[in-house]
């Protein structure tokens, strides 16, 4: 029978550490002694400033209201992600990946139907932007938060300052009684059987515990340097391994959109994220195809900042995951366990899943410790690999020919078998619905997301016959606009409402 640890030491602050400790305190603070040791020297990576709708569940589970955390983190709402310039297909140069809700059921059925017709060569409109309420929220500059209570949830995400989010969660944890140690870990002690027994903090005490959580970032102080756990690289499928970030000022009285923009550039893609205090901008690229200096120059040119004296921040990324996220009495959370480029803003979702699944694993007393760990690692690996497959699909489906980078992403990157099967069935006009159902155990993204990606990229036959069967897209768009106007207020008004509260 599994026994919940009586004491836990978390190594590392940052978003991963502070998210983990808040979840643990929420569930176990009355029965488990929790300590977090934070280096005074090591900074926070903090590339990601966007989320999936999963973050909304995180704050709800902790009982934290939007009016508490959003103003503290310069946060805005997020209805989805726009992907301009990934495709060169006429009419499909940009598409929007929405967060799906029950409001979309009626128009989305038309979208799935028309996408099927377009795959079979019928000349119909299959651009996802015209069939989802979230797309029209962006066109109308609306917030994704309904102005009245609906009998179902409407999913949305957030944009935020990651450093401020870390500080907010840190302050909350300290108020809840967290034992907080500031200092660098000088050494780690292990037992004969390989379990960690203590971490020794420089010029301070030795921290003993039953269980240890590694939130030390790419360094992986416990899982890499101490336990030497094996790493599964995604480099053969995802070529990007670096990023450069440059924040820019937000002009006063600017009405920011509730969307992230992920625009394809010559050797990667740029992000543009709206906060209430600034724009977050960056360029994710492959150092095999462009140097960091050239990438910075391209980003500055893209932002109109070639002559501006604004500092750029360069980052290296190790893309992939551990084979074992939970090994003996140690759990890896955040960058120490793995990383996938933030194209779909999945970093915090993976942190959440990692820690929430860990906590819930102690509720099933029928499993042995070893079986629990094996199932846990299997689930985590499936989740990481499922996210990877969806990200890889963006690159495999691109139609750019302006650089060797984009050609290599399309032609040379290893395609996971499950993704290769979906592409083949889509291209051959096969039963895509059945393929999605057959692979649902390995797919993290659901039906609407896969349709939006394939259709949004314009992955259709170049020749087509005249339409005699479709429902005109303008009817779906009008329906979505009507819903957007009826149930949602402007993004700016919603932000003012939250910030004033």
C-alpha atoms as one frame of an Amber mdcrd trajectory, in Angstrom:
protein
   0.000   0.000   0.000   1.261   3.466  -0.866   2.118   5.755   1.993   1.947
   9.497   1.431   5.303  11.141   2.178   5.511  12.882   5.532   7.986  15.475
   4.278   8.793  16.922   0.848  11.638  19.168  -0.248  11.204  21.074  -3.515
  14.419  22.233  -5.168  13.874  25.368  -7.249  11.369  28.186  -7.411  10.252
  29.559 -10.748   6.796  28.940 -12.142   7.119  25.149 -11.838   8.202  25.243
  -8.202   5.583  27.729  -7.074   2.771  26.018  -8.979   3.784  22.666  -7.507
   4.048  23.928  -3.941   0.645  25.634  -4.080  -1.020  22.431  -5.283   0.727
  20.398  -2.593  -0.170  22.879   0.138  -3.775  22.897  -1.015  -4.005  19.110
  -0.716  -1.532  18.098   1.981  -0.459  21.035   4.151  -2.130  19.593   7.271
  -0.312  16.256   7.032   2.914  16.828   5.074   5.825  19.111   5.928   6.704
  20.980   2.728   9.935  22.920   2.224  11.085  24.813  -0.852  14.721  25.761
  -1.349  15.269  28.594  -3.804  18.581  29.769  -5.198  19.408  33.421  -4.660
  21.521  33.482  -7.834  19.668  31.540 -10.529  17.056  33.469 -12.477  13.767
  32.318 -13.978  13.673  31.216 -17.635  10.146  32.599 -18.078   9.724  32.320
 -21.865   6.094  31.281 -21.720   3.525  33.987 -21.141   0.440  32.194 -22.397
  -1.687  29.262 -21.309  -4.283  26.736 -22.341  -7.719  26.674 -20.640  -6.244
  24.183 -18.171  -4.796  27.077 -16.146  -8.316  28.264 -15.376  -8.935  24.919
 -13.650  -5.720  25.327 -11.664  -6.766  28.631 -10.102 -10.294  27.334  -9.496
  -8.925  24.288  -7.670  -6.966  26.614  -5.369  -9.922  28.930  -4.811  -8.114
  31.888  -6.401 -10.310  34.392  -8.222  -9.301  36.107 -11.454  -9.652  39.460
  -9.690  -6.906  38.336  -7.269  -4.222  37.023  -9.587  -4.773  38.727 -12.961
  -4.039  42.339 -11.857  -0.956  41.105  -9.994   0.382  39.489 -13.185  -0.614
  42.056 -15.852  -2.815  39.308 -17.267  -5.180  39.389 -20.229  -7.591  36.806
 -21.612  -6.905  34.414 -24.456  -9.513  33.026 -26.859  -7.010  31.165 -29.022
  -3.969  31.442 -31.264  -3.582  32.942 -34.730  -1.107  31.297 -37.146  -0.231
  33.661 -40.010   2.264  32.764 -42.764   2.575  29.042 -42.024   0.751  28.272
 -45.256   1.150  29.730 -48.727  -2.120  28.223 -49.983  -4.474  30.845 -51.402
  -7.180  31.659 -48.863  -5.342  29.820 -46.085  -2.437  32.196 -45.405  -3.584
  32.536 -41.786  -5.843  30.497 -39.539  -7.105  30.676 -35.972  -6.955  27.799
 -33.469  -9.899  28.446 -31.122 -10.745  27.102 -27.715 -13.807  24.963 -28.368
 -17.037  25.143 -26.328 -20.663  24.057 -26.621 -21.424  27.406 -28.254 -19.538
  26.070 -31.274 -21.444  22.803 -31.717 -23.777  23.953 -34.492 -21.309  25.906
 -36.695 -18.509  23.394 -36.026 -20.610  20.603 -37.519 -20.783  22.657 -40.717
 -17.010  23.100 -40.567 -16.368  19.365 -40.229 -18.809  18.694 -43.073 -17.264
  21.281 -45.397 -13.741  20.125 -44.558 -14.759  16.624 -45.620 -16.151  17.957
 -48.893 -13.023  20.023 -49.538 -10.811  16.972 -48.946 -12.758  15.203 -51.685
 -12.143  18.028 -54.122 -15.363  20.003 -53.723 -14.829  23.765 -53.903 -16.118
  24.967 -50.512 -14.900  27.278 -47.761 -13.132  25.232 -45.072 -11.164  27.948
 -43.249 -11.788  27.360 -39.518 -11.943  31.106 -38.750 -15.484  31.247 -40.159
 -16.956  28.484 -37.998 -16.011  29.179 -34.361 -17.248  31.776 -31.885 -13.721
  32.437 -30.591 -12.635  33.606 -34.041 -15.396  36.179 -34.095 -14.555  37.307
 -30.574 -11.167  38.329 -31.947 -12.661  40.076 -34.984 -14.998  42.025 -32.698
 -12.328  42.580 -30.003 -14.404  40.757 -27.412 -13.417  38.960 -24.235 -13.896
  35.158 -24.117 -15.643  35.465 -20.725 -19.460  35.248 -21.057 -21.252  38.229
 -19.524 -23.944  35.948 -18.079 -23.862  32.507 -16.491 -24.351  29.808 -19.109
 -25.380  26.199 -18.348 -21.918  25.024 -19.447 -18.331  26.175 -19.225 -16.744
  28.295 -21.938 -13.045  27.521 -22.201 -10.434  30.241 -22.429  -6.823  30.803
 -21.483  -4.684  33.697 -20.305  -1.627  35.788 -21.105   0.502  36.878 -18.142
   3.900  38.036 -16.947   5.511  34.752 -15.886   7.880  36.380 -13.368   4.961
  38.146 -11.680   2.937  34.936 -11.683   5.799  33.229  -9.857   5.904  36.038
  -7.283   2.138  35.893  -6.759   2.198  32.147  -6.139   5.266  32.514  -3.908
   3.558  35.083  -1.676   0.488  32.880  -1.417   2.545  29.822  -0.454   4.403
  31.748   2.241   1.095  32.907   3.742  -0.012  29.266   3.881   2.975  28.380
   6.037   5.527  27.059   3.560   9.030  26.565   4.938  11.149  28.664   2.571
  14.927  28.321   2.392  17.016  30.702   0.273  20.390  29.399  -0.840  22.254
  27.312  -3.385  22.246  23.531  -3.142  25.890  22.536  -2.620  25.452  18.757
  -2.665  22.897  15.970  -2.675  23.059  12.890  -0.465  21.798   9.465  -1.544
  21.399   6.100   0.145  22.939   2.814  -0.978  19.799   1.942  -2.952  19.868
   5.263  -4.827  17.148   7.153  -2.978  17.804  10.809  -2.201  18.109  11.398
   1.538  19.034  15.082   1.790  20.032  18.227  -0.059  22.729  20.341   1.533
  22.287  24.082   1.203  25.447  26.163   0.919  26.528  27.539   4.329  23.235
  26.385   5.822  21.500  23.270   7.042  21.004  19.864   5.504  17.408  19.383
   4.347  16.202  15.826   4.918  12.887  14.517   3.573  10.969  11.431   2.493
  10.434  12.819  -1.000  12.119  15.353  -3.292  10.790  17.353  -6.232  13.171
  18.724  -8.846  12.075  22.128 -10.170  15.628  23.267 -10.939  15.005  23.892
 -14.640  17.080  22.528 -17.525  19.921  21.910 -15.052  18.010  19.049 -13.453
  20.039  19.131 -10.257  18.383  16.003  -8.856  17.172  14.040 -11.880  20.134
  14.743 -14.164  23.163  15.481 -12.018  22.326  13.175  -9.099  20.159  10.347
 -10.444  21.348  10.452 -14.063  17.927   9.693 -15.524  17.732   8.996 -19.260
  16.339  11.633 -21.603  14.228  11.119 -24.728  15.148  13.873 -27.186  12.626
  15.223 -29.693  15.378  16.805 -31.791  14.768  14.489 -34.751  11.154  15.693
 -34.980  11.365  19.269 -33.694  14.402  21.220 -34.902  13.980  24.395 -32.825
  16.418  24.636 -29.917  16.735  28.354 -29.152  14.753  31.540 -28.667  15.323
  35.271 -28.433  12.855  37.535 -26.599  12.363  41.309 -26.847   9.541  43.013
 -24.910   8.029  46.185 -26.346   5.985  48.980 -24.835   2.230  48.999 -25.002
   0.904  52.355 -26.122  -1.548  53.938 -23.698  -5.236  53.317 -24.395  -4.390
  50.364 -26.644  -7.183  47.798 -26.792  -5.291  44.528 -26.696  -6.696  41.463
 -28.490  -7.528  38.263 -26.644  -5.212  36.197 -28.816  -1.634  35.064 -29.187
  -0.100  35.510 -32.636   2.375  32.799 -33.703   3.764  34.020 -37.024   6.095
  31.955 -39.196   9.431  33.675 -39.979  12.302  32.432 -42.152  13.785  29.895
 -39.722  11.138  29.467 -37.042   8.248  31.468 -35.682   7.615  34.589 -33.611
   5.215  35.039 -30.740   3.291  38.197 -29.920   1.520  38.171 -26.568  -0.541
  41.070 -25.156  -0.232  41.994 -21.488  -1.763  45.057 -19.859   1.734  46.510
 -19.381   3.622  45.505 -22.543   3.856  43.210 -25.534   5.758  39.969 -25.148
   7.668  39.210 -28.359  10.090  36.490 -29.284  11.499  34.253 -31.996  11.780
  30.471 -31.611  14.323  29.093 -34.077  16.768  26.323 -34.925  20.438  27.146
 -34.374  21.260  24.594 -37.095  19.740  26.954 -39.659  20.303  30.465 -38.278
  22.723  31.966 -35.755  21.402  33.642 -32.591  22.697  37.027 -33.792  20.962
  36.678 -37.155  17.776  35.547 -35.432  17.880  38.608 -33.192  18.379  40.865
 -36.211  15.437  39.250 -37.990  13.219  39.667 -34.935  14.251  43.311 -34.538
  13.449  43.931 -38.201  10.107  42.183 -37.787   9.294  44.437 -34.811  10.664
  47.598 -36.430  13.397  47.844 -33.781  16.617  47.648 -35.792  17.824  50.958
 -34.358  16.158  50.674 -30.938  18.225  50.316 -27.782  16.160  47.494 -26.289
  17.935  44.522 -24.777  17.272  41.070 -26.197  17.320  37.925 -24.104  18.688
  34.696 -25.619  17.688  31.230 -24.435  18.737  27.676 -25.249  16.169  24.897
 -25.098  16.557  21.163 -24.528  13.554  19.701 -26.337  12.251  16.328 -25.198
  11.343  14.570 -21.956  12.642  12.220 -19.302  11.783   8.561 -19.682  11.008
   8.476 -15.954   9.465  11.582 -14.421   8.999   9.815 -11.075  12.002   7.716
 -10.036  12.458   6.268  -6.561  11.637   9.150  -4.178  12.104  11.982  -6.686
   9.723  13.707  -9.091  10.733  16.069 -11.899   8.420  19.013 -12.607   8.768
  21.694 -15.293  11.899  22.167 -17.385  13.757  19.498 -15.412  11.361  16.859
 -16.741  11.134  18.094 -20.316  10.266  20.898 -22.672   8.282  21.382 -25.869
   8.490  24.685 -27.702   5.633  27.021 -26.672   3.822  27.018 -30.026   0.545
  25.969 -28.368   1.449  27.335 -24.886   1.453  23.918 -23.206   4.219  24.407
 -20.595   2.003  25.224 -17.612  -0.516  22.570 -18.623   2.239  19.939 -18.432
   3.328  21.235 -15.019  -0.259  21.029 -13.786  -0.807  17.539 -15.109   2.469
  16.368 -13.592   1.745  17.544 -10.058  -2.011  16.866 -10.026  -1.498  13.328
 -11.318   1.158  12.813  -8.636  -1.183  13.899  -5.846  -4.083  11.800  -7.127
  -1.886   8.702  -7.458  -1.904   8.358  -3.666  -5.684   8.040  -3.645  -5.575
   4.581  -5.288  -4.447   2.258  -2.526  -4.910  -0.902  -4.618  -1.679  -0.416
  -6.574   1.825  -1.118  -5.393   4.392   1.671  -5.333   6.205   0.315  -8.375
   3.033  -0.141 -10.424   1.907   3.352  -9.461   5.196   4.841 -10.678   5.122
   2.784 -13.884   1.571   3.881 -14.715   2.395   7.468 -13.799   5.437   7.602
 -16.071   3.503   5.942 -18.879   0.750   8.564 -18.609   3.228  11.452 -18.496
   5.145  10.152 -21.498   1.925   9.706 -23.451   0.940  13.282 -22.629   4.300
  14.730 -23.664   4.394  12.630 -26.840   0.819  13.596 -27.696   1.648  17.296
 -27.411   4.803  16.698 -29.472   2.798  15.039 -32.250   0.448  18.004 -32.536
   3.341  20.468 -32.617   5.210  18.389 -35.220   2.079  18.448 -37.385   2.371
  22.235 -37.758   5.780  21.788 -39.368   4.903  18.770 -41.504   1.890  20.588
 -42.943   3.644  23.890 -43.685   3.806  24.866 -47.368   6.607  27.468 -47.260
   9.545  27.181 -49.654  11.439  30.375 -48.813  14.157  28.656 -46.755  15.839
  25.291 -46.329  14.539  25.323 -42.747  10.889  25.039 -43.741  11.636  22.441
 -46.388  13.614  20.389 -43.853  10.803  20.643 -41.288   8.382  19.312 -43.878
  10.569  16.667 -45.503  13.348  15.636 -43.094  11.807  15.749 -39.616  10.880
  12.339 -38.236   7.119  11.889 -38.272   5.700   9.875 -35.351   3.724   6.872
 -36.614   0.406   8.085 -35.218   0.785  11.444 -36.981   1.956   9.844 -40.232
  -1.199   7.727 -40.209  -3.438  10.782 -39.758  -1.707  12.656 -42.592  -2.020
   9.684 -44.952  -5.711   9.194 -44.230  -6.429  12.921 -44.587  -4.540  13.215
 -47.876  -6.158  10.106 -49.356  -9.685  11.188 -48.487 -10.047   8.379 -45.965
 -12.203   8.209 -42.861 -10.524  10.844 -40.696 -13.199  10.549 -38.014 -12.499
   6.848 -37.521  -8.756   7.469 -37.505  -9.110  10.010 -34.701 -11.279   7.621
 -32.687  -8.890   4.696 -33.187  -5.949   6.787 -31.989  -7.755   8.649 -29.210
  -5.659   6.974 -26.501  -2.488   8.535 -27.918  -3.948  11.895 -28.983  -3.920
  14.736 -26.463  -5.646  17.205 -28.778  -9.266  16.581 -29.674 -11.187  16.470
 -32.939 -11.745  20.239 -33.426  -8.030  21.002 -32.989  -6.957  18.431 -35.573
  -9.514  19.661 -38.098  -8.494  23.278 -37.507  -4.832  22.424 -38.078  -5.262
  20.401 -41.276  -7.938  22.655 -42.747  -6.305  25.840 -41.502  -3.105  24.957
 -43.355  -5.151  24.427 -46.529  -4.194  20.753 -46.785  -6.563  20.087 -49.670
  -6.394  18.953 -53.313  -5.274  21.716 -55.666  -8.040  20.923 -58.147 -11.679
  21.068 -57.142 -15.161  20.632 -58.536 -18.018  23.071 -58.108 -19.983  22.942
 -54.896 -23.539  21.636 -54.877 -23.717  20.231 -51.327 -22.228  22.615 -48.780
 -23.783  25.094 -46.409 -22.399  28.589 -47.198 -19.720  29.615 -44.727 -21.184
  33.086 -44.290 -24.169  31.572 -42.484 -21.897  29.958 -39.916 -19.914  33.170
 -39.528 -23.100  35.203 -39.048 -24.254  32.722 -36.409 -20.929  32.996 -34.553
 -20.992  36.785 -34.728 -24.523  36.814 -33.331 -23.432  34.648 -30.391 -20.339
  36.807 -29.832 -22.398  39.991 -29.708 -25.111  38.470 -27.513 -23.031  36.859
 -24.781 -19.684  38.692 -24.656 -18.466  42.198 -23.840 -15.329  43.903 -25.115
 -11.987  42.590 -23.924 -11.081  46.003 -22.535 -14.331  46.292 -20.567 -13.871
  42.821 -19.094 -10.293  43.632 -18.059 -11.411  46.883 -16.415 -14.104  44.968
 -14.553 -11.602  42.416 -13.208  -8.876  44.941 -12.408 -11.256  47.276 -10.551
 -12.493  44.415  -8.372
